[in-house]
Amino acid sequence: MGKIHLTRIRRFTVISVISLTIALMYFLASPPTFGRSQADVFDQVWETVDQQFFDPNFNGVDWRAMRQKYGASVRQASSRAEAAEVINQMLAELKTSHTHFYTPDEPAYYQLLGIFLPRDSDLQEQAKQFLPDGKPQYVGIGMFTAEANGETFVRAVLDGSPAAEAGLQAGDRILSVDNQPFQPIQSFAEKADKPVQVLIQRSSEPQSQETITITPKQLDGISMFLDALKASVETIDQEGHRIGYIHVWSYAGDQYQEQLETELLSDRLKEAEALVLDLREGWGGAVPDYLNLFNPRSLTMAMVQRDGDQYRFSSAWSKPTVMLINEGSRSGKEILAYGFRKHQLGTIVGAKTPGAVVGGRAFLMRDGSLLYLAVADVFVDGERLEGVGVVPDINVPQAIEYRQGKDLQKEQAVTTAVSRLAVE
C-alpha cells in the first residue's frame, strides 16, 4: 500500500509540475490582461485620430507609421501611466495643440469633461459608467502645477480654493503630501474635508521649507471655474484710484461672460475706474463676440420716471482696460487677445500666448480615459494663430520657480491701468 501511495504522490507531483510549466509558458507567450487592454485603448486612440483629426495629411506625419512605431511600446507598458506617456509621445508627433491623452489620474481629465459634458448628450451617456452620478468630480485643493528642472512647482492657485485659503502660493515647490510623494489625484483621494500636510519650499534655500495644512474638498469640473471667477473679484486702491480686477480661469461657456458682464455693469466692479482683465492659465473657449463688452461705440440708454428718478443702462464697459495674458492663455483667450489688440481696446500685459488655436473635442475611450483632439482648424480674420501666439504690449517675464507670492505681471497691469487713467 505504501508503494502504491508513494507512486500516486509522485504522479501527482509530476502532473502538477507539468501543469504549472504549461501555465507559465502560456503566461509568457500571452501578454497580461493589462497590456492587452492598453493595446486596445492605443488602437482606439490611433483610429480616432485617423478618422477625426482636422488635417487629412496629419500635419505632414505618416500616421500609419506611427501605429507601428509606438504600438509595441504600449504593449510593454507596465502601468496605465506608462501607456499614457507612450500614447502622448505618438500624439506629440502631430505638433498640434488641443491634442492630448488624459487619464483619471489627472485633474485636467475632470476639468475637460466639465467643459464638454454639458454640451454633449452622447458624451454624457458614455460617461455614466465611469463617473459617479455622471459628474466630473474629484477631490483636490485647487491648484495648477508644472514641472521645472525635475521638480514640481505650483503654477497657479484658483481663487477661493482650499489651496488659496491655506496660503499656498504660485512658485511654491511641492515636496510631499502627508509624507508621501505628490500625485495630483491620489494625494487627495478619499480625503475630502480632512486636513492634509503639504510640505513646500518657498525659495531655493532648503531652510525655507514649511508645512501647510490644507483641507481638500470635492471639486466639480463643471462649476469650479465659475466659482473661482466670482472669488477673484477685487478692487485695488492705488495712487488714489480704484482699479477693478477679475480673473477668468475658463471661458468655455456663456456663463463666464454673463458673470463678467454682471460684475462690470451692475455689481461689484461697477464703480471701478479701470479694469485688469486676467486671462492667464486655465482653459479657453471664448468666442469673438465677447469683445463687444469692451466696444466704446456701444449704445447707452437712460430711463427717466415721472418722479425724475433715472436708470441708466449700458451694454459695454467704456473705462480703461488692461488685459493680462501668459503662456497659459490658450485657444479662445488668444482670439480675444488678438481682437483686443487689433481694435485697440486697451493695453495687453504679460507674456506671449502659446499659439494653441484650433478647435478641440473630447472623446471617451473604452476604458474611461479621454482623448482631447483637434478636429477643426481656426482662422481669425483670415489669419491662423496656431503656432503663432499673441505678444503683449508690455512684456513681463515671470518664472515658475520660487516666486514667493510675487505676481509681477499683475503688478504691472495695475500700474498700467493707473497710467491709462492719467492720460484719459
C-alpha positions in Angstrom: 0.0 0.0 0.0 2.9 2.3 0.8 4.5 1.9 -2.6 1.2 2.5 -4.3 0.6 5.6 -2.2 4.1 6.9 -3.0 3.6 6.3 -6.7 0.4 8.3 -6.6 2.1 11.2 -4.9 4.9 11.2 -7.4 2.5 11.0 -10.3 0.5 13.9 -8.8 3.7 15.9 -8.4 4.8 15.3 -12.0 1.3 16.3 -13.3 1.4 19.4 -11.1 4.8 20.5 -12.3 3.8 19.9 -16.0 0.6 21.9 -15.4 2.5 24.7 -13.8 5.0 24.7 -16.6 2.3 24.8 -19.3 0.6 27.7 -17.4 3.8 29.6 -17.1 4.6 29.1 -20.8 1.1 30.3 -21.7 1.5 33.4 -19.5 4.9 34.2 -21.1 3.5 33.7 -24.6 0.5 35.9 -24.0 0.7 39.5 -22.7 -1.1 40.2 -19.4 -4.6 41.5 -19.4 -3.4 45.0 -18.6 -1.2 45.0 -21.7 -4.0 43.8 -23.9 -6.4 46.5 -22.6 -3.9 49.3 -23.1 -3.2 48.0 -26.6 -6.9 48.2 -27.3 -7.0 51.8 -26.0 -4.0 52.6 -28.1 -5.7 51.3 -31.2 -8.8 53.3 -30.3 -6.8 56.5 -29.9 -5.0 55.9 -33.2 -8.2 55.1 -35.1 -10.0 58.2 -33.6 -7.2 60.4 -34.8 -7.2 58.7 -38.2 -10.9 59.5 -38.6 -11.3 62.8 -36.8 -8.1 64.8 -36.9 -8.8 68.1 -38.8 -5.9 67.7 -41.3 -6.2 64.7 -43.6 -2.5 64.9 -44.2 -1.8 64.7 -40.4 0.4 67.8 -40.4 2.9 66.0 -42.7 3.2 63.0 -40.4 2.9 59.4 -41.8 0.2 58.4 -39.3 0.1 54.7 -40.3 3.8 54.6 -39.5 3.1 56.0 -36.0 1.0 53.0 -35.2 3.9 50.7 -35.9 6.4 53.0 -34.1 4.6 53.2 -30.8 2.4 50.1 -30.7 5.0 47.7 -29.3 5.9 50.1 -26.5 2.3 50.4 -25.3 2.1 46.6 -25.2 5.2 46.5 -23.0 3.9 49.2 -20.6 3.6 48.1 -17.0 1.1 50.7 -15.9 -1.6 53.0 -17.2 0.7 55.9 -16.6 3.4 54.4 -18.8 1.0 53.6 -21.5 -0.4 57.1 -21.4 3.1 58.5 -21.8 3.7 56.4 -24.9 0.3 57.5 -26.4 1.1 61.1 -25.8 4.5 60.7 -27.4 2.7 59.5 -30.5 0.2 62.4 -30.4 3.1 64.9 -30.0 4.3 63.8 -33.4 1.3 65.8 -34.9 2.8 69.0 -33.4 -0.7 70.4 -32.8 -2.4 71.8 -29.8 -5.7 70.5 -28.4 -4.3 67.0 -28.9 -3.5 65.1 -25.7 -4.5 61.9 -23.9 -5.7 62.1 -20.3 -6.4 59.5 -17.6 -8.4 59.9 -14.4 -5.2 60.4 -12.5 -5.0 64.0 -13.8 -7.2 67.0 -12.7 -7.4 68.1 -16.4 -9.4 64.9 -17.1 -12.2 66.1 -14.9 -11.9 69.7 -16.0 -12.2 68.9 -19.7 -15.2 66.7 -19.0 -16.7 69.6 -17.1 -16.3 71.7 -20.2 -17.7 69.2 -22.7 -20.3 67.2 -20.8 -22.9 70.0 -20.5 -23.0 70.4 -24.3 -22.7 66.8 -25.5 -25.5 64.4 -24.7 -23.7 61.4 -26.2 -20.7 62.1 -24.0 -23.0 62.3 -21.0 -24.3 58.8 -21.8 -20.9 57.4 -22.2 -19.6 58.9 -19.0 -22.2 57.4 -16.8 -20.3 54.1 -16.4 -17.1 55.9 -15.4 -18.3 58.8 -13.2 -20.4 58.6 -10.0 -23.7 60.3 -10.7 -22.4 61.3 -14.1 -20.5 64.2 -12.5 -16.8 65.0 -13.3 -15.8 65.4 -9.7 -12.5 64.8 -7.9 -11.0 65.6 -4.5 -8.4 68.3 -4.7 -7.1 71.6 -3.4 -7.5 73.9 -6.5 -4.0 74.4 -8.0 -2.2 74.0 -11.3 1.3 72.5 -11.2 4.2 72.5 -13.6 7.5 70.6 -13.8 10.7 72.6 -13.8 14.2 71.0 -13.5 12.6 67.7 -12.5 10.7 69.3 -9.6 7.0 70.1 -9.1 6.0 73.7 -8.6 2.7 75.5 -8.1 2.0 77.3 -11.3 -1.3 78.9 -10.3 -3.8 78.8 -7.4 -7.6 79.0 -8.0 -9.2 81.9 -6.2 -11.3 80.8 -3.3 -9.9 77.3 -3.3 -8.6 75.3 -0.3 -5.1 76.0 -1.6 -5.7 79.7 -1.7 -7.3 79.8 1.8 -4.4 77.9 3.3 -1.8 80.3 1.8 -0.3 78.1 -0.9 1.4 80.4 -3.5 2.4 80.3 -7.1 6.1 79.4 -7.2 6.0 77.1 -4.2 7.8 73.8 -4.7 5.7 70.8 -3.6 7.9 68.3 -1.7 5.3 65.9 -0.3 1.7 65.4 0.9 1.2 63.5 4.1 4.9 62.4 3.9 4.3 60.7 0.5 5.4 61.8 -3.0 2.9 64.3 -4.5 0.4 62.9 -7.0 -2.2 65.3 -8.5 -5.2 63.0 -7.8 -4.1 60.2 -5.4 -2.5 62.6 -2.9 -6.0 63.8 -2.0 -8.3 60.9 -3.0 -10.8 60.0 -0.2 -9.5 62.9 1.9 -12.3 65.4 1.3 -12.8 67.7 4.3 -9.9 66.0 6.0 -6.7 68.1 6.7 -3.6 67.1 4.8 0.0 68.2 5.5 1.7 69.6 2.4 5.4 70.1 2.7 6.6 73.0 0.5 9.7 75.0 -0.2 9.3 78.8 -0.8 12.8 79.7 -2.1 15.9 78.0 -3.4 17.1 77.8 0.2 16.3 74.5 2.0 15.6 76.3 5.2 12.6 77.9 3.5 10.7 74.6 3.8 7.5 74.6 5.7 4.4 72.5 6.2 1.0 73.9 5.3 -2.2 72.3 6.4 -4.8 72.2 3.6 -8.3 70.7 3.7 -9.2 69.3 0.3 -12.7 69.3 -1.0 -14.8 67.8 -3.7 -14.2 69.9 -6.9 -16.7 69.8 -9.7 -15.3 70.3 -13.2 -18.5 72.0 -14.3 -18.7 74.7 -11.6 -15.2 75.1 -10.2 -14.0 77.8 -12.6 -17.1 79.9 -12.3 -16.7 79.8 -8.5 -13.1 80.8 -8.9 -14.1 83.7 -11.2 -16.5 85.0 -8.6 -14.0 84.7 -5.8 -11.3 86.6 -7.8 -13.1 89.9 -7.9 -11.4 92.7 -6.1 -10.9 96.4 -6.1 -7.3 97.6 -5.7 -6.7 101.1 -4.4 -3.6 102.6 -6.0 -2.5 106.2 -6.2 -5.9 107.4 -5.3 -7.6 105.3 -8.0 -9.9 102.2 -7.7 -8.7 99.5 -10.1 -11.1 96.6 -10.7 -9.7 93.1 -11.1 -11.2 89.8 -12.2 -9.7 86.5 -13.3 -11.5 84.4 -16.0 -10.0 81.0 -15.4 -12.1 79.3 -18.1 -14.0 80.9 -20.9 -15.7 77.7 -22.2 -19.3 78.7 -21.8 -21.5 81.8 -21.8 -21.9 81.6 -18.0 -18.4 83.1 -17.6 -19.1 86.1 -19.9 -22.5 86.6 -18.3 -20.9 86.8 -14.8 -18.2 89.1 -16.2 -20.8 91.5 -17.6 -22.8 91.4 -14.3 -19.7 92.3 -12.3 -18.7 95.1 -14.6 -22.1 96.7 -15.5 -24.2 96.3 -12.4 -22.3 94.7 -9.5 -19.0 94.8 -7.6 -16.8 96.4 -10.2 -19.4 98.9 -11.5 -17.7 101.8 -9.6 -14.1 100.9 -10.5 -12.3 103.5 -12.6 -10.4 101.0 -14.7 -10.2 97.2 -15.1 -7.5 94.5 -15.2 -8.9 91.5 -17.0 -6.8 88.5 -16.2 -6.9 85.7 -18.8 -3.9 83.8 -17.6 -3.9 80.0 -17.1 -7.0 77.7 -17.1 -8.9 76.9 -20.3 -10.0 78.8 -23.4 -13.3 78.5 -25.2 -14.1 82.2 -25.7 -15.8 83.5 -28.9 -15.1 86.8 -30.6 -18.5 88.3 -29.7 -17.3 88.5 -26.1 -15.2 91.5 -27.1 -18.4 93.6 -27.7 -18.4 94.2 -23.9 -15.4 96.5 -24.4 -16.7 98.3 -27.6 -16.6 102.0 -26.8 -19.2 102.7 -29.5 -21.9 100.6 -27.8 -25.2 102.4 -27.0 -26.2 103.6 -23.6 -29.8 104.1 -22.5 -31.4 106.2 -19.7 -35.0 105.7 -18.4 -36.5 108.7 -16.6 -39.6 108.1 -14.4 -42.3 110.5 -13.5 -40.7 111.4 -10.2 -37.4 112.2 -12.0 -35.5 109.1 -11.0 -33.2 107.9 -13.7 -32.0 104.4 -14.5 -29.1 104.2 -16.9 -28.2 101.0 -18.8 -25.1 100.2 -20.8 -24.2 97.1 -22.8 -20.4 97.9 -22.6 -17.6 98.7 -20.3 -16.2 102.1 -21.5 -13.5 102.6 -19.0 -9.8 101.8 -19.5 -9.0 98.1 -19.6 -5.7 96.2 -19.3 -5.7 92.6 -20.4 -3.3 90.1 -18.7 -2.0 87.1 -20.7 0.7 84.5 -20.4 1.8 81.1 -21.7 -1.3 79.6 -20.2 -3.7 81.8 -22.1 -4.8 79.3 -24.7 -7.3 78.9 -27.5 -10.3 81.3 -27.3 -8.4 83.5 -24.9 -5.8 84.1 -27.6 -8.5 85.0 -30.1 -9.8 87.6 -27.6 -6.2 89.0 -27.1 -5.8 89.2 -30.9 -9.0 91.1 -31.3 -8.3 93.3 -28.3 -5.1 94.5 -29.9 -6.5 94.8 -33.4 -9.3 97.0 -32.4 -7.2 98.9 -29.8 -9.5 98.2 -26.9 -6.7 98.6 -24.3 -3.2 97.5 -23.3 -2.0 93.9 -23.1 0.5 93.0 -20.3 2.2 89.7 -19.5 3.9 87.1 -21.7 3.4 85.7 -25.2 0.5 83.2 -25.5 1.3 79.7 -26.7 -0.3 79.8 -30.1 -2.8 77.0 -29.3 -5.7 78.0 -31.6 -7.5 75.1 -33.1 -10.9 73.6 -32.3 -10.8 70.6 -29.9 -13.3 67.9 -29.0 -13.3 65.3 -26.2 -13.6 61.6 -26.9 -14.0 59.0 -24.2 -12.1 55.8 -24.7 -13.5 52.3 -23.8 -11.6 52.3 -20.5 -12.8 55.7 -19.5 -9.7 57.6 -20.5 -10.0 60.8 -22.5 -8.7 61.9 -25.9 -8.7 65.6 -26.5 -8.3 66.0 -30.2 -8.0 68.9 -32.7 -11.0 68.4 -35.0 -11.1 71.9 -36.7 -8.6 74.4 -37.9 -9.2 78.0 -36.9 -8.6 81.3 -38.8 -9.2 84.7 -37.3 -9.9 87.4 -39.9 -8.1 85.0 -42.3 -5.1 84.6 -40.1 -4.0 81.3 -38.5 -2.9 81.8 -34.9 -1.9 78.1 -34.3 1.8 78.1 -33.5 2.0 81.9 -33.6 0.5 83.3 -30.4 -0.1 86.9 -29.3 2.7 89.1 -28.0 1.8 91.6 -25.2 2.3 95.3 -25.5 4.3 95.2 -22.2 6.3 92.1 -21.8 6.8 90.9 -18.2 8.8 87.7 -17.9 7.8 85.6 -14.8 9.5 82.4 -13.8 7.5 79.5 -12.3 10.0 78.6 -9.6 10.1 80.3 -6.2 8.1 83.4 -6.8 7.3 83.7 -3.1 3.8 85.1 -3.8 5.0 87.8 -6.1 3.0 88.5 -9.3 5.0 90.9 -11.3 2.6 90.7 -14.2 -0.4 91.6 -12.2 1.5 94.5 -10.5 2.5 95.9 -13.9 -1.1 95.6 -15.1 -2.4 97.6 -12.2 0.3 100.2 -12.7 -0.6 100.4 -16.4 -4.3 100.8 -15.6 -3.4 103.8 -13.3 -1.3 105.4 -16.1 -4.1 105.0 -18.6 -6.3 106.9 -16.2 -3.8 109.7 -16.1 -4.0 110.3 -19.9 -7.7 109.8 -20.5 
